Structures are given as C-alpha cells and as structure tokens.
Amino acid sequence: MTGLGELIQKIERVTGNVIVARDLAALKRVVEARISATHSPSLQAYVDLLQEDPSDPEWRHLVSHITVKESYLFRGHQQFEALASHVLPQLARALPPETTIRVWSAGCARGEEAATLAIVLAESQHLAGHRWTVLGTDVDLSALEAASSGRFGARAVSHVPPPLLERYFIKRGREHELKSTLRERIEYRQLNLIRDTLPVEDGAFHLILLRNVLIYFRRNSQRRVLDEMARALAGPGWLFLGPTEAMWAISKVLLPRELPGCYAYQHPISEPDPEVSRYSSRTKTRAPARDNAEPSIHRTAPAAVPRATPGPLDLANLVGDLRDGNYADLRDRLHAFMRDHGPGPEAYLLLGMSYDQQGDTEAAVEAYRGAVYLRPDFFHGRFFLAESLRGLGWLERAVGEYRSVIGLLSAGGGVPSVYARELALPDRAQVLARSLAALEP
Ligand SMILES: C[S@@+](CC[C@H](N)C(=O)[O-])C[C@H]1O[C@@H](n2cnc3c(N)ncnc32)[C@H](O)[C@@H]1O
C-alpha cells in the first residue's frame, strides 16, 4: 500500500471520516504542508510519525482540514421550528420543573448549532420554569476554540431572524457575538464520536442534535454512534439527525416521529404525548417500510408535510445552486421540492450529484438508483450510478449499469437530463465513450 493509502486508512480509523476520490487533491496539499512543517523526509515518514492515538498533537493540524465544517445558525430551520412548537413543550410537560433540560449538539463545528439551540431554548415560553444547558462537542479543537469565542461572521448569522439577531447578539466589527447570558449556558468539549464515549450516565440528555455528521462515516460506524446516542438519551428524549440521514436505514433503536416539516427520533420508553402523536401517527403506518428492500431514499421521502416557510423551490434554481457550488441546505431544499412536487428523476439526479460533490458516494448511489427507478432510460442517471458504483468498488453492479447505458445509447435510445447543458454534463457521445472505456480490461 502507498503512503497515501495508509494515511487514508489511518484517518478513517482515528476520525471515522471516509476520504473519497474528490478529497484527494486537498488532502495531498495539506499533507505536503505538514511534511514540510514536521521536517519529515518523505510521505511515508510522515505517516509513520502520525500516531494512531488521536491525542497526538499532529492530528489537530490534519483534522481541521479533513472534516467538513459547513454550518450556519438556524440551518434546517424546519427542525428548529418543530423543536419550538412540539418538542420543547412536550419536554416541559413531561419533566418536573426542577429538572435541568440537557441538550447535546454532537459535531457542533464552530458552535453555530449550539448557539441556535440556546436561542430557541431561551425563546421558549414553555421552558420559562426550567433550567437548561447545552453541550457542544466536536473532534476538531480549532473549531471548538472558535465556538467558545461565541463570535460568528456575516454568513453564519445570515439566516437568524432579525429580531433574534438584535436580542441575542452584540455587533463587534464585522462579527456578531452571542450575548454572555446565552454563552454561559453552553459548554464545549472535544469528543471524537468514533473513538470516545462521552463520560455521562445513561439517559443524561433530553435532546441531542447529531446533524450532518453521520454522512461522513461508514455504516458500521454510523450504527455504533447511533447506539451511543440512544444510550445517552433520557426516557422522553429526542434525537434530530440531518434531513438526509434516515436512522431507520441504519438502526432501529429509537422510534421515528413525524413532526411538522421534519422527522425526529424518540426514546422508545417515551410516554405517548397526544400533542406529538397527532403528527406521529402517519409515521407509524409507514413503519413497515423499514424492512422494505427499496432504496432508503424512497423510504425517507415524507408524505405531504406542511412546509414551515415557502421558499423559491424551483428545480431550475436548485440546478443553479448545484452548478455554482452553493451547497448550503441544497439537499434539504431538494427533499422539500420532492415533498411538494413529488419525486422525479431530475430531482434525484441533482440529489445524487450533491451527495457526490460532498463525497458521500453511498448516498449518491441511492439517489441515482431513485432516478433510474423512476426513469429506466435516463442515461445520465444510469451513467452516474455506474460511476459511483465503480468508485465504491462494487464492480459487478457497475459493469451491469455501464452495459445498460451502452445498450440504450447504441440503439439510439436513452433520455438525457434536461439540465445537461447548465450542469455541463457529458453528452451522449461522451457518455457512450466513457462507458465503453470503463468496460475495457
Ligand atoms: C458538516 S459539520 C455539521 C455541523 C452541524 N452539526 C450542522 O449540522 O450544521 C460536521 C462536523 O462533524 C465533525 N466531525 C467529523 N468527524 C467527527 C468525529 N469523529 N467526532 C466528532 N465530530 C466529528 C466535524 O469536525 C464538523 O464540525
């Protein structure tokens, strides 16, 4: 194995993060800088120097470059709206007033999510009689240092409703600083979700947000992390994942609940709450879909749930965002689009491409499968499915898809994406040539 291959495996063992082909150029740049900074004579010498032990200070330099920090306050606003309208009132009803409500933002990046939680908790009339605290954890010490400062740039606060910005922040030059009344309720700690166990009792938290973290891990790591979350969750507690991270595709420990505009998961020994069950009942009737062999992307597409805020959910806008690399919430918006307009092959193609661009090839495969399931002669969907399968090393299935593409195109059939031009997708001839080349020994 080359030094780089060994390094990629070490990174996955220590952080759980899977390095995929499109991360390689960036990784090489970071590693070259670290080889020079550590005066290592070669890549192999640097890899040997890097200890398996995550407390080795050298990891700090690597981790902040190999983990994705994409976040901003009120990201996934539907989830915060459901928290305010359903989850916090339910917790307030279920827990005696002397109970401190404990909330954990796992994979908190630079504190954007923990700050949002603090604002939503402070705003809740239902929690007026309760104390509450927020714990933010992340593997990346540099991100935690930024989080502890409580300062956020213009982009990070761009989705904060203006009255809340006014109420909870102090403007400091170009940054916004979270007021100390909220900052003092948030504690930050380093925690590697793959290697560490948070030293807390079972059932220590009433609410956990683990959003947009699992997508960077492999299935077996996702399962272990989710089991740990279930252990840390109290009887009436709730877990929120990222909108594209369906837990019932990974683990069956917690119960899926449908809330207005989103899903969440609840501890199985929770008392049924009539207010929440109004929304959950639809989920219960869909529960058998867990064992269905359909791709999880189909299982996760919710039925018509009222959208909290109408937005410009036009597929052409989403195409523009994908083309321009504007990935903020792109997948949430694609899911919302599919909820409103029904799933279609083009939306699944965009979803697959957005996963691909973020390095989540397994999820991309599921999305592309959604596209070709709905439109079997959609050659762009099938070609990208083949490429992703090949990228994952699932060669037999990749070969089958390449053959289908060749069959379609050489018979003069096959339907392209209507957005092929905007997205600079390969044309018929290029797809055919690349598919034939992929089958060469
Ligand atoms: C895309 S950000 C998500 C931030 C926030 N939860 C949100 O949804 O906006 C992913 C975060 O997970 C963290 N992370 C990656 N691997 C981790 C690990 N093994 N343990 C803990 N955190 C990890 C990264 O450092 C990064 O801050």
The ligand as an SDF file (V2000), in Angstrom:
LIG
                    3D

 27 29  0  0  0  0  0  0  0  0999 V2000
  -20.8650   19.4570    8.4460 C   0  0  0  0  0  0  0  0  0  0  0  0
  -20.4420   19.7780   10.1060 S   0  0  0  0  0  0  0  0  0  0  0  0
  -22.0380   19.7380   10.8730 C   0  0  0  0  0  0  0  0  0  0  0  0
  -22.2170   20.8920   11.8310 C   0  0  0  0  0  0  0  0  0  0  0  0
  -23.6060   20.9760   12.4400 C   0  0  0  0  0  0  0  0  0  0  0  0
  -23.9470   19.7830   13.1600 N   0  0  0  0  0  0  0  0  0  0  0  0
  -24.6500   21.2770   11.3920 C   0  0  0  0  0  0  0  0  0  0  0  0
  -25.4220   20.3930   11.0250 O   0  0  0  0  0  0  0  0  0  0  0  0
  -24.6930   22.3950   10.9030 O   0  0  0  0  0  0  0  0  0  0  0  0
  -19.7290   18.2120   10.5930 C   0  0  0  0  0  0  0  0  0  0  0  0
  -18.9660   18.2880   11.9160 C   0  0  0  0  0  0  0  0  0  0  0  0
  -18.6880   16.9620   12.3710 O   0  0  0  0  0  0  0  0  0  0  0  0
  -17.4090   16.9720   12.9640 C   0  0  0  0  0  0  0  0  0  0  0  0
  -16.8560   15.6260   12.9980 N   0  0  0  0  0  0  0  0  0  0  0  0
  -16.3440   14.9020   11.9750 C   0  0  0  0  0  0  0  0  0  0  0  0
  -15.8800   13.7240   12.4280 N   0  0  0  0  0  0  0  0  0  0  0  0
  -16.1070   13.6840   13.7520 C   0  0  0  0  0  0  0  0  0  0  0  0
  -15.8430   12.7320   14.7770 C   0  0  0  0  0  0  0  0  0  0  0  0
  -15.2280   11.5690   14.5060 N   0  0  0  0  0  0  0  0  0  0  0  0
  -16.2180   13.0310   16.0380 N   0  0  0  0  0  0  0  0  0  0  0  0
  -16.8310   14.2110   16.3070 C   0  0  0  0  0  0  0  0  0  0  0  0
  -17.1020   15.1540   15.3950 N   0  0  0  0  0  0  0  0  0  0  0  0
  -16.7400   14.8960   14.1250 C   0  0  0  0  0  0  0  0  0  0  0  0
  -16.6110   17.9060   12.0670 C   0  0  0  0  0  0  0  0  0  0  0  0
  -15.4340   18.3960   12.6970 O   0  0  0  0  0  0  0  0  0  0  0  0
  -17.6270   19.0020   11.7680 C   0  0  0  0  0  0  0  0  0  0  0  0
  -17.5430   20.0340   12.6880 O   0  0  0  0  0  0  0  0  0  0  0  0
  1  2  1  0
  2  3  1  0
  2 10  1  0
  3  4  1  0
  4  5  1  0
  5  6  1  0
  5  7  1  0
  7  8  2  0
  7  9  1  0
 10 11  1  0
 11 12  1  0
 11 26  1  0
 12 13  1  0
 13 14  1  0
 13 24  1  0
 14 15  1  0
 14 23  1  0
 15 16  2  0
 16 17  1  0
 17 18  1  0
 17 23  2  0
 18 19  1  0
 18 20  2  0
 20 21  1  0
 21 22  2  0
 22 23  1  0
 24 25  1  0
 24 26  1  0
 26 27  1  0
M  CHG  2   2   1   9  -1
M  END
$$$$
